[in-house]
């Protein structure tokens, strides 16, 4: 390239950079007329959309040139320029239904003082909006300090009544993509003749059959000719096809015992088992501070996923105001009560479901029963007497009876006979089954008069106990204690999330000392540690008072 050509190239590039905003606006008006090819038009729209994202980011970082309001890619900014918004449009860039508007990103803070960008982590039901959301996320992370980009679901922030403009990042973990393989619990034999002769299989057309097996609906599509006989097997849950609709199944041929987790399986599959593959985008954890839309103090929050669930469960939780919090690990430590930390340090088994921790105790049934006042079993407390009464009267079903010492109460007989009926499935039984008045329950729950709660067996999530409108639990049932069996009693302890209600953990210190300590020497060490902590706190308070007194100006006599 000659010197003249090189100078000309630099001049053109300079012109383009200076007039990018005008070029994007021009493309917005002329794109529908540039080409009749839908593929080329969509490619140009994507390029112009990405250019608008870059212009908006540069404006957020202090550029004097504001981005154009609209592009042919259905992306525009609000009147103040601080938000990027998706608005569904037709091929000519004309806005369609205003109900199909999705907010994508917002500038937090001042453009001139190290601003932060808040990306919307909500899932969208409009594919075009999801595509732009992906492009926005990738583009912003390339040109902005990752520690200044927060990816949080806006629905969660709105539900928590947080002021978006007050958000300040403390620690940000990058989001990631992951592959998860879901093993199918059971399947029929994939043989066309067996399907054709299976009375439970329904033929939907010439090459497709459907059948229900153990809660999963299967569809097999068979394609044959003179040379091949092969099939595609699809599966979905019975609940309307499940959240992902029909999924193509594959067969596990042979997975090495040490490699199944690397494959993305949550549990080790068996050879020949079928599975379907899901590509997930996982939001990174974000620790931040914010104030409420109602004003008040600034508090710290964590936005993350609970990795203990088979399908990681998103949560947004307020953190305690006291304690160091500079990282994701610090935030998780703050959510853990001191009694849980002590139990882990002592080598005791600690499990968790959602916001409830379970600490292993050495108690047997007799020891727990002697220390508690109210006992219920889930199989009795959740029995639906009204629905099953006709079957009980006919003798087809036997009503589960509470054992001696379990909660019972008299209720009006559901049959309308006017008599009272003593049952173990009344309101009181369900109240004590609900661990600290939450939707968490267990096979057996025992509550002391002080409120201290013990559980054993499998723990469940029955949210209808807390909110009758919620019928599906967020957490999978899990056996606490694992290999140690279902006869181990655990102390239930809620996490340290600040709460306005009365459903707090209640732990009787005398009970705690009696089962969390293994010897008199251990009790003495714990008492000494508590006394030392109290003495250090007293000395710190005394020092602060002395320093405050020294800072006050001395009064001189007149």
QUIGIFEN-V933228 format. One line per field, one symbol per residue. ss: DSSP state (@ for helix, = for strand, . for the rest). phi: phi as a letter, one per 40 degrees, with the letter a starting at -180 (. if undefined). Layout:
ss: ???
phi: ???
//
This chain:
ss: ..@@@@@@@@@@@@@@@@.@@@@@@@@@@@@@@@...@@@@@@@@@@@@@@@@@@@@@@@.........=....===.....=====.=.....=..@@@========.......=====......@@@@@@@@@@@@@@@@@..@@@====.@@@@@@..=.@@@.=====...========........@@@@@.....====..======..=========....=========.........==.==.............=........=========...=======..============......======.........@@@@@@@...@@@@@@@@....====..=====....@@@@@@@..====@@@@...@@@@@@@@@@..............====.......====...@@@@@@@.@@@..========.....=========.@@@............==..@@@.....=====..............@@@@@@@@...@@@@@@@@@@@@@@@@@@@@@@@@@@@@@@@@.......
phi: .cccccccccccccccccbdcccccccccbdcbcacccccccccccccccccdcccccccchcccccccbbccgbabcccgcbcbcbcbccbgccbdccccbcbaacbgccbbfcbbbcccccbcbccccccccccccccccbbddcbbbbbccccccccfccdcccbcbabbccababbbbcccaacccbdccccbccccbccacbbbbabbfgbcbbbbbbbacbbababbbaacccgggcbgcbccbbccabddcbcccchccbccbdgccabbbcbbbcccbbababcccggccbcbbbabccccdbdbcabbccdcchcabaccccccccccdccccccccgccbbabgcbcbbcbcccdcccccbbbbbabcccccccccccddccccgcabccbcccgccbacbccccgcgccbcbbbcdccccccccfgbccbadabbbccchdbbbagcbbbbccccadccbbccbccacchfccgcbccbccbcccdcbccbcccbbcdccdccbcbcaccccccccccccccccccccccccccccccccccccccc
//
